[in-house]
Amino acid sequence: MTNKNIIVTGTSRGLGLDICRFLLEEGVCVFGISRTKSADTIALLAQYPKQYVHFDCDLADVSGIRNSVFTYINEHQIAVHGLVNNAALSLESLITDFFQTALLNLIYVNQIAPITLTQLAIKNMLLHRTKGSIVHITSITAHKGYTGLALYGSTKGALESFSKGCAREWGRKGIRSNCVAAGFMETEMTKSMTEEDKQKVYNRSALKEAVSTESVAATVSFLLDQKSKSITGQTIIIDAGII
């Protein structure tokens, strides 16, 4: 999958970092977005100076997405071949306990930012007549209820519905949209859980282990490639067999 330009959000750590690294190793040019650069981000920039461009951008600021990322892409006449909406906020709260400001921030990062990025990516694909691929990272919480994760799961469920609409609207132009619903992984989002609680979750799965971020990254790469050109409007669940 060389000679392709892919935008990936949330590349400073966790799954986004692993997706970014996986794509770079495949020879892809990655345009990474995260609020700040981590030590891992800086290392990748040094390792892949001709393949990796990074933008410090808070996804809660929609105007920043337009003004920094897509101003650069459009000024350099870069054709976008794919978008991975990976970045997300987690909100663990009972429905009766959340604060509105926290919910609004969750919606901005988990829904409005991916929708905005998708809009801008599709416009770029239409301009360059690119048969592109959009991949949204969602969650099994959109498919199975978990105490304290109803709000987070609802944002991911909305993203899956949005993806199906995009697939239907733009399939005629060869633009595809799919979701990867990931299960519990060893990432920043699960760091707050105790080892005992994590193991309880993993024991509910068929494989009795955490979901491999490498497995998710490989699936994302497949969906971005033309090898999957007949797959659109789908949600691929990678959960080690919980559902």
Buried (B, 14 or more C-beta within 10 A) or exposed (E): BEEBBBBBBBBBBBBBBBBBBBBBEBEBBBBBBBEEBBEBBEEBBEEBEEBBBBBBBBBBBBEBBBEBBBEEBBEEEBBBBBBBBBBBBBBBBEEEEBEEEBBEBBBBBBBBBBBBBBEBBBEBBEEBEBEBBBBBBBBBBBBBEBEBBBBBBBBBBBBBEBBBEBBEEBEEBBBBBBBBBBBBBBBBBBEEBEEEEBBEBBEBBEEEBBBBBEBBBBBBBBBBBEEBEEBBBBBBBBBBBBE
